[in-house]
Amino acid sequence: MCNHKPVCPSADALDHDAARLVAFHPEQGWGLLCNGVVVFDDNGELLPDGRSVPAHRIAVISAA
Ligand SMILES: [Zn+2]
């Protein structure tokens, strides 16, 4: 389903969220990557096989 060059990472690849966004619905808070992964605006993900990945945020290390 991916026609990009280079080909986007597959849904089960570790870097699956690097795939191109093919649909985005900011008013609903989600987008679809071309590998079939649905991404939510809280960084949660729904994989094509039905697994969900909880929201993960970039860790901010505070020295304070
Ligand atoms: Zn692609």
N, CA, C, O and the ligand as a Tripos MOL2 file, in Angstrom:
@<TRIPOS>MOLECULE
protein
  257   255    65     0     0
PROTEIN
NO_CHARGES

@<TRIPOS>ATOM
      1 N           0.8230   -1.2040    0.0000 N.3       1 MET1
      2 CA          0.0000    0.0000    0.0000 C.3       1 MET1
      3 C           0.8560    1.2530    0.0000 C.2       1 MET1
      4 O           0.3530    2.3580   -0.2060 O.2       1 MET1
      5 N           2.1600    1.0800    0.2330 N.am      2 CYS2
      6 CA          3.0550    2.2310    0.2400 C.3       2 CYS2
      7 C           3.6870    2.4230   -1.1220 C.2       2 CYS2
      8 O           4.3270    1.5110   -1.6460 O.2       2 CYS2
      9 N           3.5140    3.6120   -1.7070 N.am      3 ASN3
     10 CA          4.1120    3.9100   -3.0110 C.3       3 ASN3
     11 C           5.2650    4.8990   -2.8860 C.2       3 ASN3
     12 O           5.7420    5.4400   -3.8830 O.2       3 ASN3
     13 N           5.7050    5.1290   -1.6580 N.am      4 HIS4
     14 CA          6.7710    6.1020   -1.4610 C.3       4 HIS4
     15 C           8.1310    5.4820   -1.7520 C.2       4 HIS4
     16 O           8.3210    4.2710   -1.6440 O.2       4 HIS4
     17 N           9.0670    6.3430   -2.1220 N.am      5 LYS5
     18 CA         10.4480    5.9180   -2.2950 C.3       5 LYS5
     19 C          11.3090    6.8670   -1.4840 C.2       5 LYS5
     20 O          11.2510    8.0760   -1.7100 O.2       5 LYS5
     21 N          12.1100    6.3670   -0.5420 N.am      6 PRO6
     22 CA         12.1740    4.9630   -0.1340 C.3       6 PRO6
     23 C          10.8850    4.5270    0.5630 C.2       6 PRO6
     24 O          10.1190    5.3510    1.0630 O.2       6 PRO6
     25 N          10.6700    3.2220    0.5830 N.am      7 VAL7
     26 CA          9.4600    2.6750    1.1690 C.3       7 VAL7
     27 C           9.4100    2.9860    2.6620 C.2       7 VAL7
     28 O          10.4250    2.9080    3.3540 O.2       7 VAL7
     29 N           8.2340    3.3360    3.1480 N.am      8 CYS8
     30 CA          8.0660    3.6480    4.5670 C.3       8 CYS8
     31 C           8.2200    2.3830    5.4230 C.2       8 CYS8
     32 O           8.0120    1.2680    4.9430 O.2       8 CYS8
     33 N           8.5830    2.5720    6.6810 N.am      9 PRO9
     34 CA          8.6780    1.4140    7.5850 C.3       9 PRO9
     35 C           7.3190    0.7300    7.7120 C.2       9 PRO9
     36 O           6.2810    1.3920    7.7000 O.2       9 PRO9
     37 N           7.3300   -0.5900    7.8320 N.am     10 SER10
     38 CA          6.0730   -1.3190    7.9780 C.3      10 SER10
     39 C           5.5030   -1.1020    9.3770 C.2      10 SER10
     40 O           6.1780   -0.5960   10.2740 O.2      10 SER10
     41 N           4.2380   -1.5000    9.5350 N.am     11 ALA11
     42 CA          3.5440   -1.2420   10.7980 C.3      11 ALA11
     43 C           4.2040   -1.9390   11.9740 C.2      11 ALA11
     44 O           4.0910   -1.4790   13.1100 O.2      11 ALA11
     45 N           4.9050   -3.0620   11.7110 N.am     12 ASP12
     46 CA          5.5360   -3.7590   12.8350 C.3      12 ASP12
     47 C           7.0120   -3.4060   12.9960 C.2      12 ASP12
     48 O           7.7160   -4.0070   13.8080 O.2      12 ASP12
     49 N           7.4760   -2.4290   12.2190 N.am     13 ALA13
     50 CA          8.8490   -1.9650   12.3940 C.3      13 ALA13
     51 C           8.9340   -1.0640   13.6210 C.2      13 ALA13
     52 O           7.9570   -0.4170   13.9990 O.2      13 ALA13
     53 N          10.1070   -1.0310   14.2320 N.am     14 LEU14
     54 CA         10.2800   -0.1950   15.4220 C.3      14 LEU14
     55 C          10.0480    1.2780   15.1020 C.2      14 LEU14
     56 O           9.5590    2.0370   15.9380 O.2      14 LEU14
     57 N          10.4040    1.6700   13.8830 N.am     15 ASP15
     58 CA         10.2530    3.0770   13.5080 C.3      15 ASP15
     59 C           9.0060    3.2940   12.6470 C.2      15 ASP15
     60 O           8.9980    4.1360   11.7500 O.2      15 ASP15
     61 N           7.9440    2.5140   12.9370 N.am     16 HIS16
     62 CA          6.7260    2.5930   12.1250 C.3      16 HIS16
     63 C           6.1230    3.9850   12.1060 C.2      16 HIS16
     64 O           5.4240    4.3410   11.1570 O.2      16 HIS16
     65 N           6.3810    4.7800   13.1370 N.am     17 ASP17
     66 CA          5.7840    6.1110   13.1450 C.3      17 ASP17
     67 C           6.5410    7.0950   12.2570 C.2      17 ASP17
     68 O           6.2060    8.2790   12.2060 O.2      17 ASP17
     69 N           7.5660    6.6010   11.5560 N.am     18 ALA18
     70 CA          8.2740    7.4420   10.5910 C.3      18 ALA18
     71 C           7.6190    7.3770    9.2130 C.2      18 ALA18
     72 O           8.0540    8.0720    8.2950 O.2      18 ALA18
     73 N           6.5810    6.5520    9.0530 N.am     19 ALA19
     74 CA          5.8870    6.4650    7.7660 C.3      19 ALA19
     75 C           5.1790    7.7840    7.4590 C.2      19 ALA19
     76 O           4.9040    8.5810    8.3560 O.2      19 ALA19
     77 N           4.8900    7.9970    6.1730 N.am     20 ARG20
     78 CA          4.2290    9.2350    5.7660 C.3      20 ARG20
     79 C           2.7810    9.2660    6.2470 C.2      20 ARG20
     80 O           2.1060    8.2400    6.3250 O.2      20 ARG20
     81 N           2.3300   10.4730    6.5630 N.am     21 LEU21
     82 CA          0.9420   10.6910    6.9360 C.3      21 LEU21
     83 C           0.1230   10.7730    5.6450 C.2      21 LEU21
     84 O           0.4140   11.6070    4.7870 O.2      21 LEU21
     85 N          -0.8850    9.9320    5.4970 N.am     22 VAL22
     86 CA         -1.6870    9.9570    4.2750 C.3      22 VAL22
     87 C          -3.0610   10.5590    4.5140 C.2      22 VAL22
     88 O          -3.7420   10.9460    3.5650 O.2      22 VAL22
     89 N          -3.4740   10.6420    5.7690 N.am     23 ALA23
     90 CA         -4.7400   11.2950    6.0970 C.3      23 ALA23
     91 C          -4.5780   11.8960    7.4760 C.2      23 ALA23
     92 O          -3.9630   11.2920    8.3550 O.2      23 ALA23
     93 N          -5.1260   13.0810    7.6670 N.am     24 PHE24
     94 CA         -4.9820   13.7360    8.9640 C.3      24 PHE24
     95 C          -6.2770   14.4550    9.2760 C.2      24 PHE24
     96 O          -6.7950   15.2120    8.4560 O.2      24 PHE24
     97 N          -6.7960   14.2110   10.4700 N.am     25 HIS25
     98 CA         -8.0420   14.8260   10.8940 C.3      25 HIS25
     99 C          -7.8100   15.5260   12.2240 C.2      25 HIS25
    100 O          -8.1780   15.0100   13.2790 O.2      25 HIS25
    101 N          -7.1950   16.7030   12.1680 N.am     26 PRO26
    102 CA         -6.8430   17.3880   13.4180 C.3      26 PRO26
    103 C          -8.0620   17.6880   14.2740 C.2      26 PRO26
    104 O          -7.9680   17.7180   15.5010 O.2      26 PRO26
    105 N          -9.2120   17.9120   13.6330 N.am     27 GLU27
    106 CA        -10.4080   18.2160   14.4160 C.3      27 GLU27
    107 C         -10.8680   16.9990   15.2170 C.2      27 GLU27
    108 O         -11.5750   17.1290   16.2160 O.2      27 GLU27
    109 N         -10.4520   15.8070   14.7570 N.am     28 GLN28
    110 CA        -10.7930   14.5790   15.4820 C.3      28 GLN28
    111 C          -9.5870   14.0300   16.2400 C.2      28 GLN28
    112 O          -9.7030   13.0740   17.0060 O.2      28 GLN28
    113 N          -8.4310   14.6460   16.0150 N.am     29 GLY29
    114 CA         -7.2530   14.2810   16.7870 C.3      29 GLY29
    115 C          -6.5450   13.0140   16.3390 C.2      29 GLY29
    116 O          -5.8690   12.3730   17.1440 O.2      29 GLY29
    117 N          -6.6860   12.6360   15.0610 N.am     30 TRP30
    118 CA         -5.9780   11.4430   14.6100 C.3      30 TRP30
    119 C          -5.5540   11.5730   13.1630 C.2      30 TRP30
    120 O          -6.0580   12.4040   12.4090 O.2      30 TRP30
    121 N          -4.6150   10.7260   12.8070 N.am     31 GLY31
    122 CA         -4.1410   10.6890   11.4340 C.3      31 GLY31
    123 C          -3.8060    9.2560   11.0640 C.2      31 GLY31
    124 O          -3.6210    8.4030   11.9320 O.2      31 GLY31
    125 N          -3.7280    8.9990    9.7540 N.am     32 LEU32
    126 CA         -3.4270    7.6580    9.2620 C.3      32 LEU32
    127 C          -2.1000    7.6790    8.5330 C.2      32 LEU32
    128 O          -1.8920    8.4750    7.6160 O.2      32 LEU32
    129 N          -1.1950    6.7900    8.9520 N.am     33 LEU33
    130 CA          0.0700    6.6420    8.2440 C.3      33 LEU33
    131 C          -0.0990    5.6500    7.1050 C.2      33 LEU33
    132 O          -1.0140    4.8280    7.1270 O.2      33 LEU33
    133 N           0.7850    5.7220    6.1050 N.am     34 CYS34
    134 CA          0.5860    4.8910    4.9230 C.3      34 CYS34
    135 C           0.8440    3.4260    5.2010 C.2      34 CYS34
    136 O           0.5300    2.5860    4.3580 O.2      34 CYS34
    137 N           1.4070    3.0820    6.3560 N.am     35 ASN35
    138 CA          1.5650    1.6660    6.6950 C.3      35 ASN35
    139 C           0.3670    1.1400    7.4860 C.2      35 ASN35
    140 O           0.3890    0.0150    7.9840 O.2      35 ASN35
    141 N          -0.6800    1.9650    7.5970 N.am     36 GLY36
    142 CA         -1.9160    1.5080    8.2380 C.3      36 GLY36
    143 C          -2.0090    1.8320    9.7070 C.2      36 GLY36
    144 O          -3.0280    1.5450   10.3350 O.2      36 GLY36
    145 N          -0.9650    2.4280   10.2800 N.am     37 VAL37
    146 CA         -0.9910    2.7900   11.6930 C.3      37 VAL37
    147 C          -1.7940    4.0790   11.8590 C.2      37 VAL37
    148 O          -1.6060    5.0390   11.1110 O.2      37 VAL37
    149 N          -2.6840    4.0900   12.8380 N.am     38 VAL38
    150 CA         -3.4210    5.3000   13.1650 C.3      38 VAL38
    151 C          -2.7050    5.9690   14.3340 C.2      38 VAL38
    152 O          -2.4330    5.3330   15.3530 O.2      38 VAL38
    153 N          -2.4070    7.2440   14.1800 N.am     39 VAL39
    154 CA         -1.7360    7.9800   15.2420 C.3      39 VAL39
    155 C          -2.6890    9.0220   15.8090 C.2      39 VAL39
    156 O          -3.4330    9.6730   15.0760 O.2      39 VAL39
    157 N          -2.6510    9.1620   17.1030 N.am     40 PHE40
    158 CA         -3.5010   10.1290   17.7860 C.3      40 PHE40
    159 C          -2.6780   11.3110   18.2520 C.2      40 PHE40
    160 O          -1.4600   11.2150   18.4020 O.2      40 PHE40
    161 N          -3.3510   12.4280   18.4790 N.am     41 ASP41
    162 CA         -2.5940   13.6410   18.7890 C.3      41 ASP41
    163 C          -1.9750   13.6330   20.1810 C.2      41 ASP41
    164 O          -1.2330   14.5520   20.5320 O.2      41 ASP41
    165 N          -2.2700   12.6040   20.9810 N.am     42 ASP42
    166 CA         -1.5520   12.4660   22.2530 C.3      42 ASP42
    167 C          -0.3800   11.5020   22.1080 C.2      42 ASP42
    168 O           0.2130   11.0780   23.1010 O.2      42 ASP42
    169 N          -0.0460   11.1560   20.8450 N.am     43 ASN43
    170 CA          1.0390   10.2400   20.5010 C.3      43 ASN43
    171 C           0.6720    8.7740   20.6990 C.2      43 ASN43
    172 O           1.5170    7.9070   20.4770 O.2      43 ASN43
    173 N          -0.5450    8.4660   21.1040 N.am     44 GLY44
    174 CA         -0.9780    7.0790   21.1330 C.3      44 GLY44
    175 C          -1.0940    6.5600   19.7110 C.2      44 GLY44
    176 O          -1.2430    7.3400   18.7710 O.2      44 GLY44
    177 N          -1.0260    5.2450   19.5500 N.am     45 GLU45
    178 CA         -1.0840    4.6570   18.2200 C.3      45 GLU45
    179 C          -1.9830    3.4310   18.2310 C.2      45 GLU45
    180 O          -2.0970    2.7300   19.2360 O.2      45 GLU45
    181 N          -2.6140    3.1900   17.0960 N.am     46 LEU46
    182 CA         -3.4030    1.9790   16.9170 C.3      46 LEU46
    183 C          -2.8280    1.2540   15.7060 C.2      46 LEU46
    184 O          -2.8580    1.7670   14.5870 O.2      46 LEU46
    185 N          -2.3040    0.0530   15.9460 N.am     47 LEU47
    186 CA         -1.6800   -0.7040   14.8710 C.3      47 LEU47
    187 C          -2.7420   -1.4270   14.0400 C.2      47 LEU47
    188 O          -3.8390   -1.6910   14.5300 O.2      47 LEU47
    189 N          -2.4160   -1.7470   12.7780 N.am     48 PRO48
    190 CA         -3.4100   -2.3810   11.8820 C.3      48 PRO48
    191 C          -3.9000   -3.7270   12.3970 C.2      48 PRO48
    192 O          -4.9950   -4.1530   12.0320 O.2      48 PRO48
    193 N          -3.1270   -4.4060   13.2290 N.am     49 ASP49
    194 CA         -3.5710   -5.7070   13.7400 C.3      49 ASP49
    195 C          -4.4150   -5.5550   14.9980 C.2      49 ASP49
    196 O          -4.7770   -6.5460   15.6330 O.2      49 ASP49
    197 N          -4.7310   -4.3050   15.3600 N.am     50 GLY50
    198 CA         -5.6370   -4.0690   16.4830 C.3      50 GLY50
    199 C          -4.9360   -3.7470   17.7890 C.2      50 GLY50
    200 O          -5.5820   -3.3400   18.7550 O.2      50 GLY50
    201 N          -3.6130   -3.9240   17.8300 N.am     51 ARG51
    202 CA         -2.9010   -3.5760   19.0560 C.3      51 ARG51
    203 C          -2.8600   -2.0640   19.2040 C.2      51 ARG51
    204 O          -2.7790   -1.3360   18.2150 O.2      51 ARG51
    205 N          -2.9170   -1.6010   20.4340 N.am     52 SER52
    206 CA         -2.7820   -0.1740   20.6500 C.3      52 SER52
    207 C          -1.4970    0.0930   21.4070 C.2      52 SER52
    208 O          -1.0540   -0.7100   22.2280 O.2      52 SER52
    209 N          -0.9220    1.2230   21.1160 N.am     53 VAL53
    210 CA          0.2990    1.6540   21.7890 C.3      53 VAL53
    211 C          -0.0790    2.8810   22.5970 C.2      53 VAL53
    212 O          -0.5390    3.8770   22.0370 O.2      53 VAL53
    213 N           0.1130    2.8180   23.9230 N.am     54 PRO54
    214 CA         -0.2710    3.9700   24.7400 C.3      54 PRO54
    215 C           0.5150    5.2130   24.3600 C.2      54 PRO54
    216 O           1.5830    5.1340   23.7530 O.2      54 PRO54
    217 N          -0.0300    6.3490   24.7240 N.am     55 ALA55
    218 CA          0.6360    7.6150   24.4430 C.3      55 ALA55
    219 C           2.0440    7.5860   25.0010 C.2      55 ALA55
    220 O           2.2680    7.2080   26.1510 O.2      55 ALA55
    221 N           2.9720    7.9850   24.1820 N.am     56 HIS56
    222 CA          4.3470    8.0620   24.6490 C.3      56 HIS56
    223 C           4.8870    9.4200   24.2640 C.2      56 HIS56
    224 O           4.7650    9.8490   23.1160 O.2      56 HIS56
    225 N           5.4560   10.0600   25.1850 N.am     57 ARG57
    226 CA          5.9790   11.3870   24.9240 C.3      57 ARG57
    227 C           7.4960   11.3300   24.9960 C.2      57 ARG57
    228 O           8.0740   10.4800   25.6720 O.2      57 ARG57
    229 N           8.1120   12.2380   24.2970 N.am     58 ILE58
    230 CA          9.5710   12.3150   24.3420 C.3      58 ILE58
    231 C           9.9790   12.6470   25.7740 C.2      58 ILE58
    232 O           9.5150   13.6270   26.3570 O.2      58 ILE58
    233 N          10.8370   11.8310   26.3150 N.am     59 ALA59
    234 CA         11.2560   12.0170   27.6940 C.3      59 ALA59
    235 C          12.0300   13.3250   27.8310 C.2      59 ALA59
    236 O          12.9410   13.6220   27.0580 O.2      59 ALA59
    237 N          11.6460   14.0690   28.8080 N.am     60 VAL60
    238 CA         12.3650   15.3160   29.0770 C.3      60 VAL60
    239 C          13.0900   15.1230   30.4020 C.2      60 VAL60
    240 O          12.4650   14.9760   31.4520 O.2      60 VAL60
    241 N          14.3910   15.1260   30.3370 N.am     61 ILE61
    242 CA         15.1930   14.9430   31.5390 C.3      61 ILE61
    243 C          15.4100   16.3100   32.1640 C.2      61 ILE61
    244 O          15.9930   17.2160   31.5680 O.2      61 ILE61
    245 N          14.9190   16.4190   33.3830 N.am     62 SER62
    246 CA         15.0710   17.6970   34.0750 C.3      62 SER62
    247 C          16.1510   17.5860   35.1320 C.2      62 SER62
    248 O          16.1590   16.6510   35.9330 O.2      62 SER62
    249 N          17.0390   18.5230   35.1290 N.am     63 ALA63
    250 CA         18.1120   18.5300   36.1000 C.3      63 ALA63
    251 C          17.6980   19.2730   37.3600 C.2      63 ALA63
    252 O          18.4670   19.3290   38.3200 O.2      63 ALA63
    253 N          16.5140   19.8380   37.3770 N.am     64 ALA64
    254 CA         16.0950   20.6410   38.5060 C.3      64 ALA64
    255 C          15.7590   19.7600   39.7130 C.2      64 ALA64
    256 O          15.3830   20.2740   40.7670 O.2      64 ALA64
    257 ZN          4.6930    5.2100    2.3590 Zn       65 ZN65
@<TRIPOS>BOND
     1     1     2 1
     2     2     3 1
     3     3     4 2
     4     3     5 am
     5     5     6 1
     6     6     7 1
     7     7     8 2
     8     7     9 am
     9     9    10 1
    10    10    11 1
    11    11    12 2
    12    11    13 am
    13    13    14 1
    14    14    15 1
    15    15    16 2
    16    15    17 am
    17    17    18 1
    18    18    19 1
    19    19    20 2
    20    19    21 am
    21    21    22 1
    22    22    23 1
    23    23    24 2
    24    23    25 am
    25    25    26 1
    26    26    27 1
    27    27    28 2
    28    27    29 am
    29    29    30 1
    30    30    31 1
    31    31    32 2
    32    31    33 am
    33    33    34 1
    34    34    35 1
    35    35    36 2
    36    35    37 am
    37    37    38 1
    38    38    39 1
    39    39    40 2
    40    39    41 am
    41    41    42 1
    42    42    43 1
    43    43    44 2
    44    43    45 am
    45    45    46 1
    46    46    47 1
    47    47    48 2
    48    47    49 am
    49    49    50 1
    50    50    51 1
    51    51    52 2
    52    51    53 am
    53    53    54 1
    54    54    55 1
    55    55    56 2
    56    55    57 am
    57    57    58 1
    58    58    59 1
    59    59    60 2
    60    59    61 am
    61    61    62 1
    62    62    63 1
    63    63    64 2
    64    63    65 am
    65    65    66 1
    66    66    67 1
    67    67    68 2
    68    67    69 am
    69    69    70 1
    70    70    71 1
    71    71    72 2
    72    71    73 am
    73    73    74 1
    74    74    75 1
    75    75    76 2
    76    75    77 am
    77    77    78 1
    78    78    79 1
    79    79    80 2
    80    79    81 am
    81    81    82 1
    82    82    83 1
    83    83    84 2
    84    83    85 am
    85    85    86 1
    86    86    87 1
    87    87    88 2
    88    87    89 am
    89    89    90 1
    90    90    91 1
    91    91    92 2
    92    91    93 am
    93    93    94 1
    94    94    95 1
    95    95    96 2
    96    95    97 am
    97    97    98 1
    98    98    99 1
    99    99   100 2
   100    99   101 am
   101   101   102 1
   102   102   103 1
   103   103   104 2
   104   103   105 am
   105   105   106 1
   106   106   107 1
   107   107   108 2
   108   107   109 am
   109   109   110 1
   110   110   111 1
   111   111   112 2
   112   111   113 am
   113   113   114 1
   114   114   115 1
   115   115   116 2
   116   115   117 am
   117   117   118 1
   118   118   119 1
   119   119   120 2
   120   119   121 am
   121   121   122 1
   122   122   123 1
   123   123   124 2
   124   123   125 am
   125   125   126 1
   126   126   127 1
   127   127   128 2
   128   127   129 am
   129   129   130 1
   130   130   131 1
   131   131   132 2
   132   131   133 am
   133   133   134 1
   134   134   135 1
   135   135   136 2
   136   135   137 am
   137   137   138 1
   138   138   139 1
   139   139   140 2
   140   139   141 am
   141   141   142 1
   142   142   143 1
   143   143   144 2
   144   143   145 am
   145   145   146 1
   146   146   147 1
   147   147   148 2
   148   147   149 am
   149   149   150 1
   150   150   151 1
   151   151   152 2
   152   151   153 am
   153   153   154 1
   154   154   155 1
   155   155   156 2
   156   155   157 am
   157   157   158 1
   158   158   159 1
   159   159   160 2
   160   159   161 am
   161   161   162 1
   162   162   163 1
   163   163   164 2
   164   163   165 am
   165   165   166 1
   166   166   167 1
   167   167   168 2
   168   167   169 am
   169   169   170 1
   170   170   171 1
   171   171   172 2
   172   171   173 am
   173   173   174 1
   174   174   175 1
   175   175   176 2
   176   175   177 am
   177   177   178 1
   178   178   179 1
   179   179   180 2
   180   179   181 am
   181   181   182 1
   182   182   183 1
   183   183   184 2
   184   183   185 am
   185   185   186 1
   186   186   187 1
   187   187   188 2
   188   187   189 am
   189   189   190 1
   190   190   191 1
   191   191   192 2
   192   191   193 am
   193   193   194 1
   194   194   195 1
   195   195   196 2
   196   195   197 am
   197   197   198 1
   198   198   199 1
   199   199   200 2
   200   199   201 am
   201   201   202 1
   202   202   203 1
   203   203   204 2
   204   203   205 am
   205   205   206 1
   206   206   207 1
   207   207   208 2
   208   207   209 am
   209   209   210 1
   210   210   211 1
   211   211   212 2
   212   211   213 am
   213   213   214 1
   214   214   215 1
   215   215   216 2
   216   215   217 am
   217   217   218 1
   218   218   219 1
   219   219   220 2
   220   219   221 am
   221   221   222 1
   222   222   223 1
   223   223   224 2
   224   223   225 am
   225   225   226 1
   226   226   227 1
   227   227   228 2
   228   227   229 am
   229   229   230 1
   230   230   231 1
   231   231   232 2
   232   231   233 am
   233   233   234 1
   234   234   235 1
   235   235   236 2
   236   235   237 am
   237   237   238 1
   238   238   239 1
   239   239   240 2
   240   239   241 am
   241   241   242 1
   242   242   243 1
   243   243   244 2
   244   243   245 am
   245   245   246 1
   246   246   247 1
   247   247   248 2
   248   247   249 am
   249   249   250 1
   250   250   251 1
   251   251   252 2
   252   251   253 am
   253   253   254 1
   254   254   255 1
   255   255   256 2
@<TRIPOS>SUBSTRUCTURE
     1 MET1         2 RESIDUE 1 A MET
     2 CYS2         6 RESIDUE 1 A CYS
     3 ASN3        10 RESIDUE 1 A ASN
     4 HIS4        14 RESIDUE 1 A HIS
     5 LYS5        18 RESIDUE 1 A LYS
     6 PRO6        22 RESIDUE 1 A PRO
     7 VAL7        26 RESIDUE 1 A VAL
     8 CYS8        30 RESIDUE 1 A CYS
     9 PRO9        34 RESIDUE 1 A PRO
    10 SER10       38 RESIDUE 1 A SER
    11 ALA11       42 RESIDUE 1 A ALA
    12 ASP12       46 RESIDUE 1 A ASP
    13 ALA13       50 RESIDUE 1 A ALA
    14 LEU14       54 RESIDUE 1 A LEU
    15 ASP15       58 RESIDUE 1 A ASP
    16 HIS16       62 RESIDUE 1 A HIS
    17 ASP17       66 RESIDUE 1 A ASP
    18 ALA18       70 RESIDUE 1 A ALA
    19 ALA19       74 RESIDUE 1 A ALA
    20 ARG20       78 RESIDUE 1 A ARG
    21 LEU21       82 RESIDUE 1 A LEU
    22 VAL22       86 RESIDUE 1 A VAL
    23 ALA23       90 RESIDUE 1 A ALA
    24 PHE24       94 RESIDUE 1 A PHE
    25 HIS25       98 RESIDUE 1 A HIS
    26 PRO26      102 RESIDUE 1 A PRO
    27 GLU27      106 RESIDUE 1 A GLU
    28 GLN28      110 RESIDUE 1 A GLN
    29 GLY29      114 RESIDUE 1 A GLY
    30 TRP30      118 RESIDUE 1 A TRP
    31 GLY31      122 RESIDUE 1 A GLY
    32 LEU32      126 RESIDUE 1 A LEU
    33 LEU33      130 RESIDUE 1 A LEU
    34 CYS34      134 RESIDUE 1 A CYS
    35 ASN35      138 RESIDUE 1 A ASN
    36 GLY36      142 RESIDUE 1 A GLY
    37 VAL37      146 RESIDUE 1 A VAL
    38 VAL38      150 RESIDUE 1 A VAL
    39 VAL39      154 RESIDUE 1 A VAL
    40 PHE40      158 RESIDUE 1 A PHE
    41 ASP41      162 RESIDUE 1 A ASP
    42 ASP42      166 RESIDUE 1 A ASP
    43 ASN43      170 RESIDUE 1 A ASN
    44 GLY44      174 RESIDUE 1 A GLY
    45 GLU45      178 RESIDUE 1 A GLU
    46 LEU46      182 RESIDUE 1 A LEU
    47 LEU47      186 RESIDUE 1 A LEU
    48 PRO48      190 RESIDUE 1 A PRO
    49 ASP49      194 RESIDUE 1 A ASP
    50 GLY50      198 RESIDUE 1 A GLY
    51 ARG51      202 RESIDUE 1 A ARG
    52 SER52      206 RESIDUE 1 A SER
    53 VAL53      210 RESIDUE 1 A VAL
    54 PRO54      214 RESIDUE 1 A PRO
    55 ALA55      218 RESIDUE 1 A ALA
    56 HIS56      222 RESIDUE 1 A HIS
    57 ARG57      226 RESIDUE 1 A ARG
    58 ILE58      230 RESIDUE 1 A ILE
    59 ALA59      234 RESIDUE 1 A ALA
    60 VAL60      238 RESIDUE 1 A VAL
    61 ILE61      242 RESIDUE 1 A ILE
    62 SER62      246 RESIDUE 1 A SER
    63 ALA63      250 RESIDUE 1 A ALA
    64 ALA64      254 RESIDUE 1 A ALA
    65 ZN65       257 GROUP 0 **** ****
